[in-house]
Amino acid sequence: MSVRTARKLRSNLTDAETRLWSRLRRKQIDGWRFRRQAPIGSYVVDFVCFDAKLVIEVDGGQHADSRTDASRTTFLEGRGYAVLRFWNNDVLGNTDAVVETIQSALRKAGGYPPPAR
């Protein structure tokens, strides 16, 4: 997908994506930097920490049993990314637990964020 598509998606976040972005932006989780709606190959991922190679996807009900999501995950994992998927209702109803799961994955990925730029 193009950078233009990613930019358009950034301006149309779902409520769950907006809620999670408010907790990920500005290096709020142990200093790790996330980008939202970032292109990786032919895909645009909801959130990514390039330094930790961690992708976070926030999915609605239309993603249940999605073959497209499975192929996307396979593609990303093949490039060394870990992929975390959360349902919209989990992000909206239990944001703290979602953030704790992300924080745990970041610690596994590298333990500490890269030095400040």
Contacts in CASP RR format, 6 or more apart in sequence:
PFRMAT RR
TARGET T0000
AUTHOR 0000-0000-0000
METHOD contacts of the structure
MODEL  1
MSVRTARKLRSNLTDAETRLWSRLRRKQIDGWRFRRQAPIGSYVVDFVCF
DAKLVIEVDGGQHADSRTDASRTTFLEGRGYAVLRFWNNDVLGNTDAVVE
TIQSALRKAGGYPPPAR
1 39 0 8 1.000
1 41 0 8 1.000
1 42 0 8 1.000
1 43 0 8 1.000
1 44 0 8 1.000
2 39 0 8 1.000
3 39 0 8 1.000
5 39 0 8 1.000
5 44 0 8 1.000
6 37 0 8 1.000
6 38 0 8 1.000
6 39 0 8 1.000
6 44 0 8 1.000
7 37 0 8 1.000
9 37 0 8 1.000
9 44 0 8 1.000
10 36 0 8 1.000
10 37 0 8 1.000
13 21 0 8 1.000
13 36 0 8 1.000
13 37 0 8 1.000
14 58 0 8 1.000
14 60 0 8 1.000
14 88 0 8 1.000
15 88 0 8 1.000
15 92 0 8 1.000
16 58 0 8 1.000
16 60 0 8 1.000
16 86 0 8 1.000
16 88 0 8 1.000
16 89 0 8 1.000
16 91 0 8 1.000
16 92 0 8 1.000
17 36 0 8 1.000
17 46 0 8 1.000
17 47 0 8 1.000
17 58 0 8 1.000
17 91 0 8 1.000
19 91 0 8 1.000
19 92 0 8 1.000
19 95 0 8 1.000
20 47 0 8 1.000
20 56 0 8 1.000
20 58 0 8 1.000
20 86 0 8 1.000
20 91 0 8 1.000
20 95 0 8 1.000
20 98 0 8 1.000
20 99 0 8 1.000
21 36 0 8 1.000
21 47 0 8 1.000
23 29 0 8 1.000
23 95 0 8 1.000
23 99 0 8 1.000
24 34 0 8 1.000
24 36 0 8 1.000
24 47 0 8 1.000
24 56 0 8 1.000
24 102 0 8 1.000
25 34 0 8 1.000
25 36 0 8 1.000
27 33 0 8 1.000
27 113 0 8 1.000
29 99 0 8 1.000
29 102 0 8 1.000
29 103 0 8 1.000
29 106 0 8 1.000
30 103 0 8 1.000
30 106 0 8 1.000
30 107 0 8 1.000
30 112 0 8 1.000
30 113 0 8 1.000
31 113 0 8 1.000
32 49 0 8 1.000
32 51 0 8 1.000
32 52 0 8 1.000
32 106 0 8 1.000
32 113 0 8 1.000
33 49 0 8 1.000
33 50 0 8 1.000
33 51 0 8 1.000
33 113 0 8 1.000
34 47 0 8 1.000
34 48 0 8 1.000
34 49 0 8 1.000
34 56 0 8 1.000
35 47 0 8 1.000
35 48 0 8 1.000
35 49 0 8 1.000
35 50 0 8 1.000
36 46 0 8 1.000
36 47 0 8 1.000
37 44 0 8 1.000
37 45 0 8 1.000
37 46 0 8 1.000
38 44 0 8 1.000
38 45 0 8 1.000
38 47 0 8 1.000
38 48 0 8 1.000
38 50 0 8 1.000
39 45 0 8 1.000
40 48 0 8 1.000
40 55 0 8 1.000
40 76 0 8 1.000
40 79 0 8 1.000
40 81 0 8 1.000
41 75 0 8 1.000
43 72 0 8 1.000
43 75 0 8 1.000
43 76 0 8 1.000
45 55 0 8 1.000
45 56 0 8 1.000
45 57 0 8 1.000
45 76 0 8 1.000
46 55 0 8 1.000
46 56 0 8 1.000
46 57 0 8 1.000
46 58 0 8 1.000
47 55 0 8 1.000
47 56 0 8 1.000
47 57 0 8 1.000
47 58 0 8 1.000
48 54 0 8 1.000
48 55 0 8 1.000
48 56 0 8 1.000
48 81 0 8 1.000
49 106 0 8 1.000
49 109 0 8 1.000
51 113 0 8 1.000
51 114 0 8 1.000
52 82 0 8 1.000
52 105 0 8 1.000
52 106 0 8 1.000
52 109 0 8 1.000
52 110 0 8 1.000
52 113 0 8 1.000
53 80 0 8 1.000
53 81 0 8 1.000
53 82 0 8 1.000
53 109 0 8 1.000
54 81 0 8 1.000
54 82 0 8 1.000
54 84 0 8 1.000
54 102 0 8 1.000
54 105 0 8 1.000
54 106 0 8 1.000
54 109 0 8 1.000
55 76 0 8 1.000
55 81 0 8 1.000
55 82 0 8 1.000
55 83 0 8 1.000
55 84 0 8 1.000
56 83 0 8 1.000
56 84 0 8 1.000
56 85 0 8 1.000
56 86 0 8 1.000
56 102 0 8 1.000
57 69 0 8 1.000
57 83 0 8 1.000
57 84 0 8 1.000
57 85 0 8 1.000
57 86 0 8 1.000
58 85 0 8 1.000
58 86 0 8 1.000
58 87 0 8 1.000
58 88 0 8 1.000
58 91 0 8 1.000
59 66 0 8 1.000
59 69 0 8 1.000
59 85 0 8 1.000
59 86 0 8 1.000
59 87 0 8 1.000
59 88 0 8 1.000
60 87 0 8 1.000
60 88 0 8 1.000
61 87 0 8 1.000
61 88 0 8 1.000
63 69 0 8 1.000
63 85 0 8 1.000
69 85 0 8 1.000
73 83 0 8 1.000
73 85 0 8 1.000
76 83 0 8 1.000
77 83 0 8 1.000
82 105 0 8 1.000
82 108 0 8 1.000
82 109 0 8 1.000
84 101 0 8 1.000
84 102 0 8 1.000
84 105 0 8 1.000
86 98 0 8 1.000
86 101 0 8 1.000
90 97 0 8 1.000
90 98 0 8 1.000
91 98 0 8 1.000
106 113 0 8 1.000
END
